[in-house]
Amino acid sequence: MYALADCNNFYASCERAFEPRLEGRPVVVLSNNDGCVVARSQEAKDVGIGMGEPAFQCRDRFDRHQVVVRSSNYTLYDDMSRRVVRSISEFVPDIEIYSIDEVFLDLRPLGNPVATSLCQTIRDRVKQWTGIPISIGIAPTKTLAKLANRIAKKDPTTHGVFQLPKNDPDRALALDSVDVGDVWGVGSRWGARLRGLGVRSALDLARMPVEDLRKRFNVVAQRTALELRGVVCQDLEDVAPPRKTLVRSRSFGDMVTNFEQLSEAVANHAVRAAEKLRSEGGTAGQVSVFFSTNRFRDDLPQYHGGGTVELLPATASTPIILREAMRLTRFAWRQGFHYKKAGVMLGDLSFGEIQGGLFNTQDHEHDDRLMAALDEVNRKMGAGTLRPAATGVTAKGWRMKREHCSPKYTTSWRELPFAKT
């Protein structure tokens, strides 16, 4: 048996964990630059706030229903996610972190009779230890566990834990209650095609001939149907596959028209991307820079600039990546445009030993010691304590708007919560 533990309304729940007064009130979390709604509490859903709606279109409803608005606080969300995972690992050691708010559990070594009671205990402990409510679906495959989790979330009689029935009639009834477009791995585009073939529910998909599915779609659709029948096609991944690229980009709070501000934005992205790559133990063989104007502003001239350069040998050194990013930015810069977004992408990633070049004279050992010291200081003293001067020293208009951001309750000494007596 497998289980999927999924945090309920995760971003909104993180905000509530440190502000109990938000319980029972509609809460929404906005995207970068406070642009669109990216997370909603159930109360916000109930008053008609849609996912992805622009914030400016919701202001009247925010006021009318006294909706609590928060800016995205990814530092808090990442840390709370790690705390949830650690709590689950106390009970089930074999897990796969699927996303920031979803974790697959391998229950096979524990035996079926204890699955439901164990998962109920896990749910209670996670809520007690982290303040985050979760729902857990239990089933013989990962796809069915995902389906069971959906039922656990929507059906209050399950109390947050649902094990897919073993007998065929009850299991068929559960599968028939789930729209085919809501099956993990199907999505809206395939869902529309399947409905055109008369496949309306997860049960219909499970009963569809798998060879026919492979011919009409691909092997992924075939495996999805087999998993809905209870045939394991996807086991837990103990180690996530290494990424191929690392992208760091943001839209600007205000449009940028001068080179100094644009170069500072690119420099910040390059520095953060290099830090992230080092934390994962990787090196990059390629660095790309891109920046663009606002494509929705028909009244302004449009331009998309950027470039790519090879890094020989591959490296995660901030000075090298920053130097090349700045060179690309200077080359691609064009005066007279209003820039809205910029970013840096590190490509050709490798994890392990660095392949040296024949004529390479770079002192890797010195670079490694320097970067290790830099990262250690920033870990202890806070991100950005030590940083290249190219990233700027004062807040600029290109920085992201976060007018409703909550404190970093768990990762900053200055922002620790306190109790009033």
C-alpha positions, 0 to 999 in steps of 0.5 A: 500500500502507498499513501499520499499526504497532502497539506490542505491549502498549504500557503494559507495554512502556513499563514494561519499557523502563526496567526490563530486569529485567521482561523475561520476567516477567508485567506488568500496568498498572492503571487510575485509582485502581489499580482494574482491569487495563487492560494486560497483557504476554503473560506476564500473559495466559498466566497468566490475567489478564483485561483489565478484571478488578478488581485486588482479585480478582487479588491471589492470582494476582498473588502466585502468579505473581509478577506485577509491578503498575504504576499507570497512568503516562500522562505516560510513555506519552504521551512514549514514544508521541511517540518511537515516532512520531518514529522511524517518521517518519524512514522514512515521512513520510506517517503518521496517528496513529490512537491512542497506540500505533497509526500508519498509514503511507502506503507508496504513494510508496515502491513495493511491492517495498520495503514488507516490507524497509522495515517490518522496518527500521522495526521494528528501529529503533523497538526500538533507539531507544525499547525498544518492540517493534512489529508491522507489517501491510501491505496495500492498504487500512487495514482490511486493514492492520489485519487484517494487523497482527493476523496479524503479532502472533499468528504468530511466523513473521512476525517482527513484519511481515506483508504480506497476500498478493497472490494470491487463494487465499492472501489468502482463506486469511488473511481466513478465519482472522480472526473477523468480530468482530475486523475493524476497525469491526465489534465485538462487537454487529455481530459477533453480528448478522453471525454470525446471518446466517451471516457467520463470518469476514472472508472471509465479510464481504468476499463479502457483497453490499455493498448488502445490508450497507448495508440491514441495517447502514449505510454504514460496514459497506458500506465495511468490506466494500469495504476487505476486497476491496481497495477504498480507502474510507479514506485517511490523515488528515493532520490529525485532525478537531478535537474537539468536547468536552474532558473532564477527570475522575477518580474520587477515591482516597477518597470526599469529603464536604466542599465544600472537597475537592470544589471543589479537585478540580473546580478541578484539572480545570478548570485542566488542561482549560484548559491542554490546550485552549490547547495545541491552539490552541482556545477553549471556548464552554461549560463544564460541571461534574459530580460524583456518588456511588458508584452501586455503594454501595447502602448510601449515598444517591445524588446526581448534581450539575452544571451548564452555562454559556455562555462569551461570548466563547469562551475558553481563559483559566484564570481565566475557566473556573475562575471559572465552574466554581467557581460551578457547583460551589457551586450544585450542591453538596449536603451529606450525600453521599459523592462518588466522582467529579468532572469538567469538560467544555469544549464548543462548541470552536472552533479559529482566530479568536475571535468577539467579542461586541458588549458584550465588554470582555474584554482578550484580548491581556492574557489571552493574554500571561498564559496564555502566560507561565503555560504557559511556566513550567509547561513549563520547571519542571514541571506545576503549578509555577504554579497557582491557589490554588483547586486546593489546596496539599497532597495530599488524599484525593480525589487519585488512588491510584497506589501502584505508579507508576513514575517519569516517566523521560523528562519529569522531571529529578528522576526521570531513570533512572541507572546504578549503577557 
